[in-house]
Amino acid sequence: MTTSGPARGLAAALILLALPALLAGGCRSGRDEGKRERPFSKVRPGVAFEMLRDTPGIPVLDLRTRFEFTGPIGHVKGARNVPLEELPSFLERLAPLKDRTFLFYCGHGECGEEGLEILLRAGFREAILMDGGIDAWVMDGYGTVTGPPPPMSFPEEDPEAIAVD
């Protein structure tokens, strides 16, 4: 069945009226795409362990004090120590991580939130906080190491520095 006369004109007018709205909606979604939130910025220790196991070169930062980092609880194998209070002045040295996924943590999560805010504000969009910090890591049964931190370098791949057992 075909339409003729006024019905066809009305249909054409409706299409012409709807077209700008459809195009505007399409443009808006394209603009919003760049602003979408990342799917996650925090992970539990189990996921952090899997990240370290499956991607041995992933950098890890420990935001605790040097005393805590070298203390009896230890730290995640291969983690570099950048205490939270030094993080803002250390951002330039962390520049190689700006476009890379990396994991970081603190003692039990509180300073981690502050660290996440600092890192995201500075453009480190791929930073991932281990929720609950080293305390949750240890309570979930994952191991730590003690001793001084490894050198502060972040090569593209450094499996020996980060590999977990």
Summary of the structure (lengths in Angstrom):
residues: 165
radius of gyration: 24.4
end to end distance: 72.1
largest distance: 86.9
contacts: 444
relative contact order: 0.19
helix: 46%
strand: 10%
